[in-house]
Amino acid sequence: MPNRMGYRRVPLEQRDIVLIKRDILSYFKSNPNAADSVEGITNFWLARTRVNYTQESVREALEQLINEGEVVASSNPSGTLIYSKKN
C-alpha cells in the first residue's frame, strides 16, 4: 500500500534482498572473475558491508540474479553450488 508520499512500502526482507543483490553485483564489478559458495559470499564478500545477512537471504538474492541473467551457478566436485558472474 502506498504511503502518504505515494511510495509503496517494500517489506524489510525484500529491501535486504535488493541491497544484497546490489552488493554482490558491486563485488563482481570489482572482481569479475570471482566465484564462491553462498557461505563464502555471505562470510567474505558481504562481510565488508558490515551488515550481517543470513545465508538464506543471500541464497534468495543469488536465485533472483540467476533469474535476471546476471549470475550462473555450477556444482563443484563435492556438490556445492558455486556462483559466478554470467559472461
C-alpha positions as CSV (number, residue, x, y, z in Angstrom):
1,M,0.0,0.0,0.0
2,P,1.4,3.4,-0.9
3,N,2.3,5.7,2.0
4,R,1.4,9.5,2.2
5,M,4.1,10.4,-0.4
6,G,2.7,7.8,-2.8
7,Y,5.6,5.4,-2.5
8,R,5.0,1.7,-1.9
9,R,6.5,0.3,1.2
10,V,8.8,-2.6,0.5
11,P,8.9,-5.3,3.2
12,L,12.2,-5.2,5.1
13,E,13.3,-8.7,3.9
14,Q,12.7,-7.7,0.3
15,R,14.8,-4.5,0.8
16,D,17.5,-6.7,2.2
17,I,17.4,-8.8,-1.0
18,V,17.7,-5.7,-3.1
19,L,20.7,-4.5,-1.1
20,I,22.3,-7.9,-1.2
21,K,21.9,-8.1,-5.0
22,R,23.5,-4.6,-5.3
23,D,26.4,-5.6,-3.1
24,I,27.0,-8.9,-5.0
25,L,27.0,-7.1,-8.4
26,S,29.3,-4.4,-7.0
27,Y,31.7,-7.1,-5.9
28,F,31.6,-8.7,-9.3
29,K,32.3,-5.3,-10.9
30,S,35.5,-5.1,-8.8
31,N,36.3,-8.8,-9.2
32,P,34.8,-10.0,-12.5
33,N,36.4,-13.5,-12.2
34,A,35.2,-14.1,-8.7
35,A,33.3,-17.3,-7.8
36,D,32.2,-18.6,-4.5
37,S,29.6,-20.5,-2.5
38,V,26.7,-19.0,-0.6
39,E,28.8,-19.4,2.6
40,G,31.8,-17.6,1.1
41,I,29.7,-14.8,-0.4
42,T,28.0,-14.3,2.9
43,N,31.1,-14.5,5.1
44,F,33.7,-12.8,2.9
45,W,32.2,-10.8,0.0
46,L,29.4,-9.3,2.1
47,A,31.3,-9.0,5.3
48,R,32.9,-5.8,4.1
49,T,29.4,-4.2,4.1
50,R,29.3,-4.7,7.9
51,V,25.7,-6.0,7.7
52,N,25.0,-9.5,8.9
53,Y,22.9,-11.0,6.2
54,T,21.7,-14.6,6.5
55,Q,22.7,-17.3,4.1
56,E,19.1,-17.7,3.3
57,S,18.8,-14.1,2.2
58,V,22.0,-14.3,0.2
59,R,20.7,-17.5,-1.5
60,E,17.4,-15.8,-2.4
61,A,19.3,-12.8,-3.8
62,L,21.5,-15.2,-5.9
63,E,18.5,-17.0,-7.2
64,Q,17.0,-13.7,-8.3
65,L,20.2,-12.7,-10.0
66,I,20.3,-16.1,-11.8
67,N,16.7,-15.5,-13.0
68,E,17.7,-12.0,-14.2
69,G,20.6,-13.4,-16.2
70,E,23.3,-11.8,-14.1
71,V,24.7,-14.8,-12.3
72,V,25.3,-18.5,-13.1
73,A,25.6,-21.4,-10.7
74,S,27.6,-24.6,-11.2
75,S,28.4,-27.5,-8.9
76,N,32.0,-28.2,-7.7
77,P,33.1,-31.9,-7.3
78,S,31.7,-32.0,-3.7
79,G,28.3,-30.8,-5.0
80,T,28.5,-27.3,-3.5
81,L,26.9,-24.7,-5.8
82,I,29.4,-22.0,-6.8
83,Y,28.1,-18.7,-8.1
84,S,29.9,-16.5,-10.7
85,K,29.1,-13.6,-12.9
86,K,27.5,-14.6,-16.2
87,N,29.7,-13.6,-19.1
